[in-house]
Amino acid sequence: MESVLEFTHLLDYTMPGIKTLLKGWNENTGKDKLGDFVESFWHFHIITKMTEGEFIAGYLEWAKEKGYHRSQDKAETCRKNSRAE
C-alpha cells in the first residue's frame, strides 16, 4: 500500500492532473490504465518534447497495443494539459 501512495505522490508532482484524465485500476478488466500510461509517458516533459501529431499517434498506438479504447480527444486533452504545466 505504501508503494501505491508513493506512486500517487510522484504522479501528482510529475504529471499534475493526469489522474483525472485516466482512470486507474479497473476491477472488470483487471487493467490499470493510469499505470500503463505512465510506463510509456512517465513525465509531461516526454509529451511536450513531441509534436502534437507525434504524441497523438503515439497515444493511439499505445492504446491499441494495451487494448484500450483509442480516443484522439483524450490524447489531445493529455497533450493540452501537459502544455499548461
N, C-alpha and C positions, 0 to 999 in steps of 0.2 A: 504494500500500500504506500509505503514511503516513496518508492521509486515513481509511482504514478503521480504523487504530489510534486515531486521534483520535476518530472516531465511537464506537468501543467505549468509550473512556475517558469520553466525555461521557455515554453511556448509564449507565455504572457510577455516575457522580456524580448524574445527574438522575433515574434510574429504577433504583435497585439491585434486582437480582433479575429484571428483565424478560427478560434473555437466556435464563434457564432456562425461562421460560413460553412464549416464542415462538421458534420455530426461525428461523434466518436464511436464507441462500441455499439454494435447492433446485435441484439440477442437473437433475432431471427436468422440473420445470415452468418453470424459468427465472425464478422469483419469489423475492423476498426479503421474507418475512412480517414480520420484525422491522423492516426498513427501511420497509415500507409502513405498519406500525402507528405508528411514530414520526412519520410525515408528518402524521398526524391527531392523535395523542395524544403529544406530544413531551416531556411532563413529568407526573409524578404529580399535580402541583397542578391540571392541567387535569381530570384524572379526579376528584379529590376535590372540585372545585367543583360537579360534577354530582351529582344524587341517584343512588342505586344504579340505579333504574329508567331514568333518563336515560342513564347510561353503558352499561348492558346493551343498551338499544335502539340507542344509537349504535354500539356494538361490533358488534352483529349486522348492522346496516345497512352498516357499513364492510366486514365480512367478505363480505357479499353482493356489494357493489359491486366488491370486489377479486378475487372468485372463490375465496375461502377457505371452508372448512367453517364453518358458523355454529354456534358452541358457547356456549351460555349458561353452562355450567360454567366455561369458560376466561374468559369475561367476568367472572363472579363472582370468580374467583381473582385476576384482574388488579385488580379493584376492592378486594378484601380486602387484597392486598399493598400497594396504594397507601395504604390507611388506616394500615398499620403503619409507614410511613415518617415 
